[in-house]
Amino acid sequence: MFMEMMTVLGLIASPAGINDAAIVPESNESDKTAATAMIRTAPLILIQNRLFTLARVGGGKERLFLIDNGCDYTMLDPQLANESNFEERKELLVNMSGKRGLLTKVGVLSSISFGNLELRQALIRLSPLMKSLSRQLRRRIHGIVGMRQMASKLTTIDFSSGRIIFRPHNKATLDELLSRPSTLVLPLGEDHGLGQSKHICTIPISINGHNVDAVIDLGFSGAIMTNLSAGDLGIERGMSRVKFPVAFGGFTGEGCKGSADSVSVGQHTYRGVTVIHLKSSKAPPTTIIGVDFLKRFDITFDFINQQLILHPVAS
């Protein structure tokens, strides 16, 4: 959600032959050896609480891509598209990062690889804001990994091993994940506030004993950000008076830093978690949970069963 808050102004019909990665479970595979052989991985790079990976477009050299579950489709730098085998299929107007009516292009790449996961005939969108994103992050970004093309698999952001792990979605693989010690399974709720992405979801958490549904945002580098009442959440005491500009999905406002005595996810409770409180915004009541908090867990997205599987990181 850090980059893409997109509202498509018009419907896109997927051209025949395009891999749009519909969410369909893969066949139940009882043979664990075969399931293991189908596992694919890509490097997980953590820089200042931003998540990145490396991708090859059309067999070219490795390029740095941002990971953000607020982005449905894989986004590509137009310059890289011009150098690659990008086949344009459609133009459309989108709202992106608070900017309205931006013209972008939709098309296909014959191949794009994340580690040893290769996607063929992948549906891609070009982002006219990739250069400004690169300036903001102070490093050259060539694209954003789209969750839509990963949603048919069990996709794990594995902080323990520094990898993104793409597992086949079958009973044997799911049973193995769920049988691990200290496994926490949370329902994925739909976000009806900030975003249009189908992969912006919520999980139940507790801030100082106050239950809220928090939006999972891998594009947010902080721990928790909220525009709910600071008094109700118990974070008003000790909050800094220093205000700073905050981008809150497609909205903007002023934020102050505070701290929660406790933040609980399932049976796991953490103390002294930094909370950014948004003082003024037109955004709907929302709480966001970002990488600085989520990196305490290895996180598996199971969009087929609408659940999040968490395993606490040992360190």
N, C-alpha and C positions, 0 to 999 in steps of 0.2 A: 504494500500500500504506500510505501515511501515514494514510489515513482508513479504508479499507474492507478488513477481513479477514473475509469473510463466509462462513459455512457455512450453507447453506440447510437447514433442518430439515423436509424434505419436498420433493417434486418439483413443479415448476411446468410445467403444460402451456400452451404459448403459444396464446392464443385466435386463432381464424381472423381473418386480416386484419391482424394486428399485424406491423409491420416489425421482425423479430428479427435482420435483417442476417446471415443465414447466410453462411459463408465460401465463396462461389462465385465463380470468376474471371469477370470480364466478358469479352465476346467479344473475340477478337484483332482489333485495329483497326490496320491498316497506315497509315491516313491520319493523319499527325502533326498536321495542322491540326485535324481533328475531335477528336483526343485532347486537344490543348491547350485547345480550347473547353470540354471537360468538367472541366477543373481547377477546384477550388474552394479558397478560402482563408479563414482566420480569423486574427485577431490573436493573436500569442504574446506574453504579458506576463511578464517575469521580474522578480520582486520578492524580494529576499533569498534567491535560489536556489530559490524556489517558482515553479512554472509555472501560469499562469492564461490564460484566454481570456474573450471576451465572448459571451454567448448571449442570444437573444430567445426567450421562451416565448410561443407563441400570438400573435406579432406585437407583443408588448409592448416595453417599453424594455430596453436592454442591461443585463445583469446579469453579475456576476463569477462565473466557474466555475473550480474547481480542475482541473488535469490530473493524473491519477494512473492509470497503467496497471494498478494493483492493483484497479481498480474495473471490473468487467465491464459492468454496466449504468449508464446515466446516472442519477445520483442527484439528487433535487430536494428543496429545502426544503419541508416540508409547508405552511408559510404561503404560499409562492409557488404551490403546487399549488392551494390554496383560492382564490387569486385568478385562477387560469387555468382552462383547459378540461380539467382532468385528470379522466379517467374511470376510477374504481376498478374493478379486476377481481378482485383477490384479496388476502387478508391472509396473512402468513406470519411465522414466528419466525426470527430470524437471530442469529448471533454477529457482533458488529461492534466493531472497535477494542478488543478485550479484554472487551467486555461481552456477556453471554450472554442468550439468550432475549428479545431486543428485538422488539417487534411493529412490523412495517412493512407498507406497502401497495404493491401492484403494480398498474399501470394503464397507460393510454395517453394521450399528448398528440396532439392533431390536428396540431400542428407545433411544432418547436423548431429554431432556426437558430443555427449557429456561423459567423459571417461570412456568406458567400453560399452556404454549404452548408445546405440545408433538409432536415430529416428529417420525414416525415409518418407519422402513426400510429405514433409511436415508443414502444417499450416502456420504461417509466420505473419506478424504485423511489423511494419517499420515504425520506429519512434522518432519523430522530429526533435525530441527533447534529449536525445542521448548525449549530445555535447554539453548541454547545461548540467545534466546529471553528473557527467565526468568532472566538470569544474567544481561542482558542489562536493563531490567525494574526493577530489584532488587525486584522481587516478583515472586512467583511460578505461572506460567501460564500453564494451562492444554490444552488449545485449542484456536481456533479463530472461531468466528461466521461467517458462510458462507452466503453471500447475496443471492446466487442462491436459497436457500431453503426458503427465506423470500420474494422473488420477486413476488409471486402470490398474496401477501397481500399488504395493505397500511401500511407500516412499519414506525412508528414515533419514532424518537429519541427525547424524551420529557424531556427537561431539567427542565421544570417548575415543573413536578411532580416526577422527578427522576425515570422514567420508560421507557422501550421500549414498545410501544403499537402496537400490531398486529391486525389490523382491517380487516374484510372481504372486498374484493374489489367489491362493488356494488354501485348502483346509490345513494341510501339513505345515505350511509356512506360518499361517496365522496361529495355529496351536503352539508352535515352537515359541513364537514371540510372547504369547499370553502365559506360557508356563514358566517364564523366567522369574527369579526372585524379585520381590518389591515392585512387581508390575502394577501400574496404575492405569485404569481404563476410564476415560471420560467421554461423555456424549458430546458430539459436535453439534452445536446449535447454529441456526442461520442468523447471519447479521442482517438486520433490516434497517440499519442506520446509515453507516458511512459509505458502503461500497456496493457496486453492482456485480462484483466478481462472485461466482458460485463457490469459490474456494476461500473466501473470507468468512471464517466461522468463529463461533464463540465456545468457551468452556467455562464451567462454573468455578469461581474462586471465592475466597473470603478475605477481605481487607479489614483487619482489626475486628473480626467477628461479624462484619457486614457482608452478606452474600451478594455477589454481582456476577453477571455474565460478561466475561472479558473477551474481547476480539483478539484472536491470535494474529500477530502482525510480524512476520519475519523481516519486513522492511523497516521496522522501528528499532533503533539501536538501544533505546533506553529500557528500563525495567517495566514500569507501569506509568501510564498517562491516563488521566480521567478528567471529565468535566462535571462529575457528580458532586454533590455538596461535600465540601471538605469537613464541615462539622459532623455530618452524618457518618463519614468514613473515619473520623477520629484522627485526621492528619493536619488539622488546623494549627494545633499547638506546635510551635517551633518551625513553622513554615517561613521560608525566606521572604523578605519583602522585595527582593530584587526581581523584576519582571523581565522576560525576554520573549521574543517572537517565537511562535510555535506553529508548525504546519500540522494540522489535525485532519488527515485524510484529504478531502478536497476543500477543507475549511482552514482558516487562519485565526489566530488569537494571541493572547498573552498568557504566559505560563510562569509559575513559581515552583521552586523545588521544596518538597517536604519529605517526610519519612513515615512509613507505616511501622508500628511496633511489631505487627505480625501479618504475614500473607500466607494463606493456606491453600494448597492444591491437593485435594483428596486428604490423605492422612499425613502429608508432608507440610511442615510449617517452617517458615523462614523469618528471621528477625531483622529489623532495621533495613527494610527494603525502600529504596529511593522511589518516590512518587512525584511525578510532575502534574501539578494541578492547573488546568486550563481556566483562566480567570474570565475570559470573555470570548465567546464564539457563537456562531449560529448553528454549530453542529448539534445534532440530537444528543440526548444523554448517552454517553458512551464511555467505556473503559477499555484501554488497549494494553495488552501484555506483549512485551517485546523481547529481543534477543538477550539483553542483559539479565533478564530473569529466566527465560526459557533455556539458556545454555546450561542450567543445572540438570537438564534431562536430555536423554536421547529420545527424539520425538518421531513417532511413526504415524503418518496420516493414512487412515483407512476410510476413504471417502465412500466406498461401496457400502460399508456397514455404518457410516456416519459416526465414527469413533476415533479418538486420539489415544494412542498407546504410549505411555511414558515409562522410561526406566531411568531412575536417578543415576547421574554420573558419579562414579566412585570418588573423584577428587573434589 
